[in-house]
Amino acid sequence: MKLTILGCYAATPRTLTNPTSQVLEIRNRLFLIDCGEGTQVQLRKNKIKFSKINHIFISHLHGDHLYGLIGTISTFSLLGRTTDLHIYGPKGIKELILLQLKLTESWTTYSLFFHELESKESEVVFEDNKVIVKTIPLKHRVYTNGFLFQEKPAERKLNVEAVQQYDIHVAYYQKIKNGGNVTLDDGTVIENKKLTFDPEPIKSYAFCSDTVYNEEIIPVIANTDVLYHESTFLDSEARLAEKTLHSTSKEAATIALKANVKQLILGHYSTRYDGIERFKEEAETIFPNVLLGDDGVLFEF
């Protein structure tokens, strides 16, 4: 599982900082999460192939999470894209994007599919044979969701020496990898654990963008491997965080602790601060495993 932070600062882009956007690679799928201004530039800087992005998840309709989307969609067309693109986001995102395409007469060279979200309960919004994505209902000034990405359990690994020892026909291999036992011609049952190795443990990633401190998300993200949680303010501005429906670094750490996640990544820093190291220092007073998100940083888990 690889996470590339394209941008993780609040409000407006600056010379050296970018608003929220990131790419998650999980089971050979690339998911673009949020799309603030300059996202396509950051994709190029980080050498991420546009053609591999088929699903974009938008947490909410605030500019620093959205204003790069129309540019990215248009660039995909200029590059001659023909593959379908799926966009998941709050109701209204379809109208917003299609109006821009209409008024600029810039229809895409590929099919756009919009999956508009309205539910205030966690729901599955994407699923294939390897990955499942659920919403994480958040509390912000507008309708907002985070997203939980989870690997599906992989097949068990075939113990080639064992199946050869029992002279098991290749026709049974898929059944064995699916967890099944095998009955030999003499009636002997060979248990699956003697014929396979455990698959790699499944991994999960939770993205929680703009939100006030909200313990209601804990059951949804419980025991997640990696949690990205916004930490717009330091504790000294806790009242401002509450007023604007954002979180502090300590509040993000508290959520991580109560949800029993393995790793916390901080981000969405207010640009009022000189540097971000204090966010980590404050969070570590509550939760030990803290990493600082920053533009261009690649995490591998």
JOPE-V377836 format. One line per field, one symbol per residue. ss: DSSP state (~ for helix, > for strand, _ for the rest). phi: phi as a letter, one per 30 degrees, with the letter a starting at -180 (. if undefined). A space follows every 50 residues. Layout:
# JOPE-V377836
ss: ???
phi: ???
This chain:
# JOPE-V377836
ss: _>>>>>>_>_________>_>>>>>>__>>>>>>>___~~~~~~~____~ ~~>>>>>_____~~~___~~~~~~~~~~______>>>>>>__~~~~~~~~ ~~~________>>>>>>______>>>>___>>>>>>>>_____>>>>>>> >_____>>_~~~~~~____~~~~~~~~____>>_____>>_~~~_>>___ ___>>>>>______~~~~~~~____>>>>>__>_~~~~~~~~~~___>~~ ~~~~~~~~____>>>>>_>_______~~~~~~~______>>>_____>>> _
phi: .bbcddaacdicdbecbbddaabccbhiccccciadeiedddedechcde ddccbbccdaccedbbdddddddddedddidbdebcbcadejddeddddd dddchbdddbdcbccdcbdccdbdcbabdbbbbbdbdccbdbebbcbccb ddedddcddeddddddhddedcddedddjddbcdddjdccdeddcbcddd edbbbcccdeadebdddeddceiddbccbebdbdddcedddddcibbcdd dddddddddhddbcccaiddddccjbdddddddddcbdccbcdaeidccb b
